[in-house]
């Protein structure tokens, strides 16, 4: 999966010459001949699918997660400059090369997925692959890719009105066929319906155990597709749907919650990974975005540090064992900063879907819905038992008010997912659900501030395409 062979290179060049300022309309038609010459068997299709997992790993290696973090309040405003400074100050313009590269890189994965869907029909009888499994993986990849774009380029789906309550809320361009033609933005409802439909297909097509997942969950299986669908429902404020999927998923007795406090501790945490991007060594580190920016054990000061706001929140409870994942650097000196110890490895697998998140999602969804509060309490208690020196006094009984349980679940989520790209999406989701938060802004931005979504690359803005308005909210 990790080494892209010659055929894959040819196809990836063809599939989206997405580098620099290349737009969909600038892809050379003669490249289609290269594709037909390169893809000559089912084995070639499998190679493209494998390379697409690899390409996704290059986006979700910490890079896309950091772009989310830059919009929130968990990063210190120190040594952030260039394109990332635009993100931090919520002024991403259509020519920001880093955000554009991320956008185009993820859509490259979608284009590859669509290409593979075409070819598995052509090689339907090829004994080299199982058509149902491969189609399920492709639908999973396409859904995941659209979902990651939606989080950064569209406001969340919810009940609360945005800037103009009478205007239709826009989602993202949904690409479901191989085409070089421009695609306009879907509605937000259309965006999440497309993602949902792909995942429902993936669940129906994928096996419980993928034959290639003998050691690690590097290929999507049925549980991975269910977990992603639950996450999509949860992030789009469709809580009952999320609960239904999570009830089904969490009834699977083979899922095991880790005792480790660090999600990136692969040796201790791997049993609860539902889907991960796998690293094989220092030369193939799928976590390079994390290690290159947050690692704190081999540098004087990490490139990016924890904000004093986030640090002070984390140390409020001295019995929280997760404090050990935070480092004070240059303590007592004017240049004192706070770093994370989560990422202090030469290389590691990046978990994308993990059981901890599933329990916290179900607990919060149940509390929001004011139903089955005993299960909500039991779910969050699993995290509390793992995380505190003396957890007994902190455990929920299930007799608390739904608001109390919801507040506690959100506290645990904030502590669990520090510097993992989760905080800003949680803030936006809650606001879009019409809830009043305290405080009701994050670094002075309301949940529907246009500065909390990125501008589209200028090359995408064709006739009829609605660009996100610039608004920093600082």
Secondary structure, DSSP 4 states (H G I P E B T S, - for coil): --S--HHHHHHHHHHT--STT--GGGS-TTHHHHHHHH--SHHHHHHHHHHHHHHHHHHTTTHHHHHHHHHSSSB-SSS--HHHHHHHTT---TT-HHHHHHHHHHHHHHHHHHHHHHHHHHTTT-TTS-HHHHHHHHHHHHHHHHHHHHHHHSPPPSSS--S-TTSPPEEEE---S---S--PEEEHHHHHHHHHHHHHHHHHHS-SS-TT-SSS--S--HHHHHHHHHHHHHHTT-HHHHHHHHHHHHT-TT----S-S-TT-HHHHGGGEEEEEPP-BTTB-TTHHHHHHH--SSSSS-SS-B-HHHHHHHTS-TTBGGGGGEEEESTTSTT-EEEESTT-SS---EEEEEHHHHHHHHHHHHHHHT--HHHHHHHHHHHHHHHBTT-GGG---S-S-HHHHHHHHHHHHHHHTTTTT-HHHHHHHHHHTTPPPSSS-BTTB-TT-GGGSPPPPGGG--TT--PPPP----
